[in-house]
Amino acid sequence: FPLVHNLELKDVDYSAAATLQDVALPDIAFDRDLTEGALALKLDRSAVQVDGAAKLAGVPVSLAWRQSLDAKATVRTHYQVKAALDGAQRDALGLGALDGLLNGTALVDASYDLGRGKRGRAAVTIDLTAAALAVPPIGLRKPAGAPAVARLMLDLADDKLAAIPEATLTGDGLDVKASARFDATGLSGLAIDHFIAGDNDFSGTLARGPDDGWRIAASGKSLD
């Protein structure tokens, strides 16, 4: 067949597939190492796709990664991780701050889409059914075995948290919906659409003023 001297990559069809075993990658996320990876890799003109299972800081996870090769794609990179996390596993991933609030195993399903301009959006769903949840200062309690699901949507810019457009917690006797915004110094505002838990049934806002003081407004049927 005739050779084409000016052939460009975009005019070439190609694909590849591979099975990877015992994959290890240092400092892949949260300064934690990925080990014991059993991954399937696929490559074609549109994207690189990796799926499989591994351990992150010794915690078993299932994962998926897709890297678009289309320069015009709205979402260039997509990650998804699923894991069942007990207290020790949360500590291993640097989530020990939850130990005083959460007791038991939580099922986590998290995804992260990175688009142009280093702007990303993460979505996290946490099944709390098997765990006990207690936040005494706001009267929020849930025993282990009672169904409950938390969902978070997070906007990031340059790998920094810019906003939480929506955070919800639903379950037996629980119905919470809130949003938050952040600036260079941290939390700048919080809006509670509704908070129904225990003896609480209210809505409210929290906003940082120009003098770095906080303005609080609340209304509703009850606030414990």
C-alpha positions, 0 to 999 in steps of 0.5 A: 500500500502507498505510504503517506508522508504527511500522515497525522496522528488524528488520521490514524485509528489505534487501540490497545488493551492490557491487564495489569497486576500488582500495580503500585503507585506512590503518593497517588492521593492524599499522600497515600500509596496505591498498592496491590492493583489489579487493573484493566487498561484500554486505550483508543483514539478517544480516551484512556480507561483504567478500571479495577481494584487496589488498596489505598493506604492499605484500604481496599477500593474499587476504582475507575479513571478515564482520561479524554484525549479529545482536546475539546472535551468538557470533562478531561479527567474522570475518577471514581472510587468506591469503598467500605470504610470503618473507623480504622480505615478512615484513620488510614486515609486521614479522616480521623476527624470523623471518629467522634461523630461516626461509629461503624462502617460507611459505604462511600461512592465518590467521583471527580470530574476535572474540566478546563481551567483546572476547575472540577466537581466532586460528587460523594454519596455515603450510605450511613445505614450500618453506622451510628452518627452523633453530633450532640451540639446540633442534636443530630443522632442516628443509631446503627441500622437506621437507614440514612444517606449523605450526599455532597456536591463540591466545586474545586478550583486549582485543587482548592475547595471553592463551594459546596453547592449542595449537601444533604442528609436524609433518613428516618427522622433526618432531612437536612439540606445546606450549601457553603461557599469558601474563599482564600481564608476558608469558609465565608458563608453557609446556607441551611435550606432546612434542618430537621433532626431530633427536636430541630426544625429550622433554616438559617444562614451564616455569613462572614462580614468585612470585619471578619465577624459572623452574621447569623440568622435562623428561623423555623419551628424549633432550635435545640 
